Amino acid sequence: MSDEAGSNNINLTSFAAGGGCACKIPAGELESAVEGLIGKADPNVLVGLDDGDDAAAVKIQDGLAVISTADFFTPMLNDPYDWGRVAAANALSDVYAMGGTPVTAINLVGWPNDVLGLDVLREVLRGGMDVATQAGISVTGGHSITAPEPMYGMAATGIVSPDKLMRNDAAQPGLPITLTKPIGVGILNNKHKATGEVSQAAVDSMTTLNREASQAALAAGARAATDVTGFGLLGHLYKMCRASGVAAELDFSAVPAIDGAKEALADGFIPGGSRRNLDWVRPHLSVESEAISEEDLIFLADAQTSGGLLVIGEVPGYPVIGRTVEGNVEGNDGSGTGENTAYISVR
């Protein structure tokens, strides 16, 4: 928590329309915006624009590739220090999701100087630096602009051996699906914005690095993974299935929830981003149990900030929530078009 006088008394979330990864441009709209954009072909680009993976990976020499990523967002917490910690953990998560090791990060800042003091910004930056230190790297610079809403994040650089790279287009059918953090932080962040009530369980989850989970996944031989952030568990699983040409079966009862998330959902604290996620994935969704409600599906689509890793393969110490299966080559709608081959079945 912040240790500067007055920093804890600022209602940071009131300065932004959205918050955390829930303020992402909706997935369907973003894909339409970038459709057809093709850059220079480079055989050294191992992971680029094609499948919307977590980060770029570029081979720079035999046995070594650089991972490059950037993430920033508006505040989802009122405490500036905790917001900084979450934003840094979220940015570094993309490196871990690819199986990489971070080497440095730079700050990205948008700040409304006329309404928020630079003492508040200092606390945000201190939080980011403390998480970078925890990750074993230095913050080596950054860029800032004045902006109507406060924004903070990082551009992170990492390294990885190309043969250890985890990517979202490498999922194979017939494997367990592992989730390394419980979900529901978007719901709890929505409640925090509305009531000011802090969920320490959500803060603890969002500020936990995915370093150990990444190392465990690599040790288990995983080659397909992504992190669960603004598009929710369903959205990120759908993107992985679509990129890999497989389908998935989810066991709803096995999906772990952050303490208090389902109670907050029942009380009506539903982020708009979570509803949009469900709307986007619904055409590719098959619900196999009448016991699974619309509320349950919103939970599965909840927009996460600094969520866990979604790994294809069993990772010891973390829950298995389903399995991958062969994609339906005729299309989930039976049309024979193949458009819905990457469907998700929820049981």
Secondary structure as a PSIPRED ss2 file (coil, helix, strand):
# PSIPRED VFORMAT (PSIPRED V4.0)

   1 M C   1.000  0.000  0.000
   2 S C   1.000  0.000  0.000
   3 D C   1.000  0.000  0.000
   4 E C   1.000  0.000  0.000
   5 A C   1.000  0.000  0.000
   6 G C   1.000  0.000  0.000
   7 S H   0.000  1.000  0.000
   8 N H   0.000  1.000  0.000
   9 N H   0.000  1.000  0.000
  10 I C   1.000  0.000  0.000
  11 N C   1.000  0.000  0.000
  12 L H   0.000  1.000  0.000
  13 T H   0.000  1.000  0.000
  14 S H   0.000  1.000  0.000
  15 F H   0.000  1.000  0.000
  16 A C   1.000  0.000  0.000
  17 A C   1.000  0.000  0.000
  18 G C   1.000  0.000  0.000
  19 G C   1.000  0.000  0.000
  20 G H   0.000  1.000  0.000
  21 C H   0.000  1.000  0.000
  22 A H   0.000  1.000  0.000
  23 C H   0.000  1.000  0.000
  24 K C   1.000  0.000  0.000
  25 I C   1.000  0.000  0.000
  26 P C   1.000  0.000  0.000
  27 A H   0.000  1.000  0.000
  28 G H   0.000  1.000  0.000
  29 E H   0.000  1.000  0.000
  30 L H   0.000  1.000  0.000
  31 E H   0.000  1.000  0.000
  32 S H   0.000  1.000  0.000
  33 A H   0.000  1.000  0.000
  34 V H   0.000  1.000  0.000
  35 E C   1.000  0.000  0.000
  36 G C   1.000  0.000  0.000
  37 L C   1.000  0.000  0.000
  38 I C   1.000  0.000  0.000
  39 G C   1.000  0.000  0.000
  40 K C   1.000  0.000  0.000
  41 A C   1.000  0.000  0.000
  42 D C   1.000  0.000  0.000
  43 P C   1.000  0.000  0.000
  44 N C   1.000  0.000  0.000
  45 V E   0.000  0.000  1.000
  46 L E   0.000  0.000  1.000
  47 V E   0.000  0.000  1.000
  48 G C   1.000  0.000  0.000
  49 L C   1.000  0.000  0.000
  50 D C   1.000  0.000  0.000
  51 D C   1.000  0.000  0.000
  52 G C   1.000  0.000  0.000
  53 D C   1.000  0.000  0.000
  54 D C   1.000  0.000  0.000
  55 A C   1.000  0.000  0.000
  56 A E   0.000  0.000  1.000
  57 A E   0.000  0.000  1.000
  58 V E   0.000  0.000  1.000
  59 K E   0.000  0.000  1.000
  60 I E   0.000  0.000  1.000
  61 Q E   0.000  0.000  1.000
  62 D C   1.000  0.000  0.000
  63 G C   1.000  0.000  0.000
  64 L E   0.000  0.000  1.000
  65 A E   0.000  0.000  1.000
  66 V E   0.000  0.000  1.000
  67 I E   0.000  0.000  1.000
  68 S E   0.000  0.000  1.000
  69 T E   0.000  0.000  1.000
  70 A E   0.000  0.000  1.000
  71 D E   0.000  0.000  1.000
  72 F E   0.000  0.000  1.000
  73 F E   0.000  0.000  1.000
  74 T C   1.000  0.000  0.000
  75 P C   1.000  0.000  0.000
  76 M C   1.000  0.000  0.000
  77 L C   1.000  0.000  0.000
  78 N C   1.000  0.000  0.000
  79 D C   1.000  0.000  0.000
  80 P H   0.000  1.000  0.000
  81 Y H   0.000  1.000  0.000
  82 D H   0.000  1.000  0.000
  83 W H   0.000  1.000  0.000
  84 G H   0.000  1.000  0.000
  85 R H   0.000  1.000  0.000
  86 V H   0.000  1.000  0.000
  87 A H   0.000  1.000  0.000
  88 A H   0.000  1.000  0.000
  89 A H   0.000  1.000  0.000
  90 N H   0.000  1.000  0.000
  91 A H   0.000  1.000  0.000
  92 L H   0.000  1.000  0.000
  93 S H   0.000  1.000  0.000
  94 D H   0.000  1.000  0.000
  95 V H   0.000  1.000  0.000
  96 Y H   0.000  1.000  0.000
  97 A H   0.000  1.000  0.000
  98 M C   1.000  0.000  0.000
  99 G C   1.000  0.000  0.000
 100 G C   1.000  0.000  0.000
 101 T E   0.000  0.000  1.000
 102 P E   0.000  0.000  1.000
 103 V E   0.000  0.000  1.000
 104 T E   0.000  0.000  1.000
 105 A E   0.000  0.000  1.000
 106 I E   0.000  0.000  1.000
 107 N E   0.000  0.000  1.000
 108 L E   0.000  0.000  1.000
 109 V E   0.000  0.000  1.000
 110 G E   0.000  0.000  1.000
 111 W E   0.000  0.000  1.000
 112 P C   1.000  0.000  0.000
 113 N C   1.000  0.000  0.000
 114 D C   1.000  0.000  0.000
 115 V C   1.000  0.000  0.000
 116 L C   1.000  0.000  0.000
 117 G C   1.000  0.000  0.000
 118 L H   0.000  1.000  0.000
 119 D H   0.000  1.000  0.000
 120 V H   0.000  1.000  0.000
 121 L H   0.000  1.000  0.000
 122 R H   0.000  1.000  0.000
 123 E H   0.000  1.000  0.000
 124 V H   0.000  1.000  0.000
 125 L H   0.000  1.000  0.000
 126 R H   0.000  1.000  0.000
 127 G H   0.000  1.000  0.000
 128 G H   0.000  1.000  0.000
 129 M H   0.000  1.000  0.000
 130 D H   0.000  1.000  0.000
 131 V H   0.000  1.000  0.000
 132 A H   0.000  1.000  0.000
 133 T H   0.000  1.000  0.000
 134 Q H   0.000  1.000  0.000
 135 A C   1.000  0.000  0.000
 136 G C   1.000  0.000  0.000
 137 I C   1.000  0.000  0.000
 138 S E   0.000  0.000  1.000
 139 V E   0.000  0.000  1.000
 140 T E   0.000  0.000  1.000
 141 G E   0.000  0.000  1.000
 142 G E   0.000  0.000  1.000
 143 H E   0.000  0.000  1.000
 144 S E   0.000  0.000  1.000
 145 I E   0.000  0.000  1.000
 146 T E   0.000  0.000  1.000
 147 A C   1.000  0.000  0.000
 148 P C   1.000  0.000  0.000
 149 E C   1.000  0.000  0.000
 150 P C   1.000  0.000  0.000
 151 M E   0.000  0.000  1.000
 152 Y E   0.000  0.000  1.000
 153 G E   0.000  0.000  1.000
 154 M E   0.000  0.000  1.000
 155 A E   0.000  0.000  1.000
 156 A E   0.000  0.000  1.000
 157 T E   0.000  0.000  1.000
 158 G E   0.000  0.000  1.000
 159 I E   0.000  0.000  1.000
 160 V E   0.000  0.000  1.000
 161 S C   1.000  0.000  0.000
 162 P H   0.000  1.000  0.000
 163 D H   0.000  1.000  0.000
 164 K H   0.000  1.000  0.000
 165 L C   1.000  0.000  0.000
 166 M C   1.000  0.000  0.000
 167 R E   0.000  0.000  1.000
 168 N C   1.000  0.000  0.000
 169 D C   1.000  0.000  0.000
 170 A C   1.000  0.000  0.000
 171 A C   1.000  0.000  0.000
 172 Q C   1.000  0.000  0.000
 173 P C   1.000  0.000  0.000
 174 G C   1.000  0.000  0.000
 175 L C   1.000  0.000  0.000
 176 P E   0.000  0.000  1.000
 177 I E   0.000  0.000  1.000
 178 T E   0.000  0.000  1.000
 179 L E   0.000  0.000  1.000
 180 T C   1.000  0.000  0.000
 181 K C   1.000  0.000  0.000
 182 P C   1.000  0.000  0.000
 183 I E   0.000  0.000  1.000
 184 G C   1.000  0.000  0.000
 185 V H   0.000  1.000  0.000
 186 G H   0.000  1.000  0.000
 187 I H   0.000  1.000  0.000
 188 L H   0.000  1.000  0.000
 189 N H   0.000  1.000  0.000
 190 N H   0.000  1.000  0.000
 191 K H   0.000  1.000  0.000
 192 H H   0.000  1.000  0.000
 193 K H   0.000  1.000  0.000
 194 A H   0.000  1.000  0.000
 195 T H   0.000  1.000  0.000
 196 G C   1.000  0.000  0.000
 197 E C   1.000  0.000  0.000
 198 V C   1.000  0.000  0.000
 199 S C   1.000  0.000  0.000
 200 Q H   0.000  1.000  0.000
 201 A H   0.000  1.000  0.000
 202 A H   0.000  1.000  0.000
 203 V H   0.000  1.000  0.000
 204 D H   0.000  1.000  0.000
 205 S H   0.000  1.000  0.000
 206 M H   0.000  1.000  0.000
 207 T C   1.000  0.000  0.000
 208 T C   1.000  0.000  0.000
 209 L C   1.000  0.000  0.000
 210 N C   1.000  0.000  0.000
 211 R H   0.000  1.000  0.000
 212 E H   0.000  1.000  0.000
 213 A H   0.000  1.000  0.000
 214 S H   0.000  1.000  0.000
 215 Q H   0.000  1.000  0.000
 216 A H   0.000  1.000  0.000
 217 A H   0.000  1.000  0.000
 218 L H   0.000  1.000  0.000
 219 A H   0.000  1.000  0.000
 220 A C   1.000  0.000  0.000
 221 G C   1.000  0.000  0.000
 222 A C   1.000  0.000  0.000
 223 R C   1.000  0.000  0.000
 224 A E   0.000  0.000  1.000
 225 A E   0.000  0.000  1.000
 226 T E   0.000  0.000  1.000
 227 D E   0.000  0.000  1.000
 228 V C   1.000  0.000  0.000
 229 T C   1.000  0.000  0.000
 230 G C   1.000  0.000  0.000
 231 F C   1.000  0.000  0.000
 232 G H   0.000  1.000  0.000
 233 L H   0.000  1.000  0.000
 234 L H   0.000  1.000  0.000
 235 G H   0.000  1.000  0.000
 236 H H   0.000  1.000  0.000
 237 L H   0.000  1.000  0.000
 238 Y H   0.000  1.000  0.000
 239 K H   0.000  1.000  0.000
 240 M H   0.000  1.000  0.000
 241 C H   0.000  1.000  0.000
 242 R H   0.000  1.000  0.000
 243 A H   0.000  1.000  0.000
 244 S H   0.000  1.000  0.000
 245 G C   1.000  0.000  0.000
 246 V E   0.000  0.000  1.000
 247 A E   0.000  0.000  1.000
 248 A E   0.000  0.000  1.000
 249 E E   0.000  0.000  1.000
 250 L E   0.000  0.000  1.000
 251 D C   1.000  0.000  0.000
 252 F H   0.000  1.000  0.000
 253 S H   0.000  1.000  0.000
 254 A H   0.000  1.000  0.000
 255 V C   1.000  0.000  0.000
 256 P C   1.000  0.000  0.000
 257 A E   0.000  0.000  1.000
 258 I C   1.000  0.000  0.000
 259 D C   1.000  0.000  0.000
 260 G C   1.000  0.000  0.000
 261 A H   0.000  1.000  0.000
 262 K H   0.000  1.000  0.000
 263 E H   0.000  1.000  0.000
 264 A H   0.000  1.000  0.000
 265 L H   0.000  1.000  0.000
 266 A H   0.000  1.000  0.000
 267 D C   1.000  0.000  0.000
 268 G C   1.000  0.000  0.000
 269 F C   1.000  0.000  0.000
 270 I C   1.000  0.000  0.000
 271 P C   1.000  0.000  0.000
 272 G H   0.000  1.000  0.000
 273 G H   0.000  1.000  0.000
 274 S H   0.000  1.000  0.000
 275 R H   0.000  1.000  0.000
 276 R H   0.000  1.000  0.000
 277 N H   0.000  1.000  0.000
 278 L H   0.000  1.000  0.000
 279 D H   0.000  1.000  0.000
 280 W H   0.000  1.000  0.000
 281 V H   0.000  1.000  0.000
 282 R H   0.000  1.000  0.000
 283 P H   0.000  1.000  0.000
 284 H H   0.000  1.000  0.000
 285 L E   0.000  0.000  1.000
 286 S E   0.000  0.000  1.000
 287 V E   0.000  0.000  1.000
 288 E C   1.000  0.000  0.000
 289 S C   1.000  0.000  0.000
 290 E C   1.000  0.000  0.000
 291 A C   1.000  0.000  0.000
 292 I C   1.000  0.000  0.000
 293 S C   1.000  0.000  0.000
 294 E H   0.000  1.000  0.000
 295 E H   0.000  1.000  0.000
 296 D H   0.000  1.000  0.000
 297 L H   0.000  1.000  0.000
 298 I H   0.000  1.000  0.000
 299 F H   0.000  1.000  0.000
 300 L H   0.000  1.000  0.000
 301 A C   1.000  0.000  0.000
 302 D C   1.000  0.000  0.000
 303 A C   1.000  0.000  0.000
 304 Q C   1.000  0.000  0.000
 305 T C   1.000  0.000  0.000
 306 S C   1.000  0.000  0.000
 307 G C   1.000  0.000  0.000
 308 G C   1.000  0.000  0.000
 309 L E   0.000  0.000  1.000
 310 L E   0.000  0.000  1.000
 311 V E   0.000  0.000  1.000
 312 I E   0.000  0.000  1.000
 313 G C   1.000  0.000  0.000
 314 E C   1.000  0.000  0.000
 315 V C   1.000  0.000  0.000
 316 P C   1.000  0.000  0.000
 317 G C   1.000  0.000  0.000
 318 Y C   1.000  0.000  0.000
 319 P C   1.000  0.000  0.000
 320 V E   0.000  0.000  1.000
 321 I E   0.000  0.000  1.000
 322 G E   0.000  0.000  1.000
 323 R E   0.000  0.000  1.000
 324 T E   0.000  0.000  1.000
 325 V E   0.000  0.000  1.000
 326 E E   0.000  0.000  1.000
 327 G C   1.000  0.000  0.000
 328 N C   1.000  0.000  0.000
 329 V C   1.000  0.000  0.000
 330 E C   1.000  0.000  0.000
 331 G C   1.000  0.000  0.000
 332 N C   1.000  0.000  0.000
 333 D C   1.000  0.000  0.000
 334 G C   1.000  0.000  0.000
 335 S C   1.000  0.000  0.000
 336 G C   1.000  0.000  0.000
 337 T C   1.000  0.000  0.000
 338 G C   1.000  0.000  0.000
 339 E C   1.000  0.000  0.000
 340 N C   1.000  0.000  0.000
 341 T C   1.000  0.000  0.000
 342 A C   1.000  0.000  0.000
 343 Y C   1.000  0.000  0.000
 344 I E   0.000  0.000  1.000
 345 S E   0.000  0.000  1.000
 346 V E   0.000  0.000  1.000
 347 R C   1.000  0.000  0.000
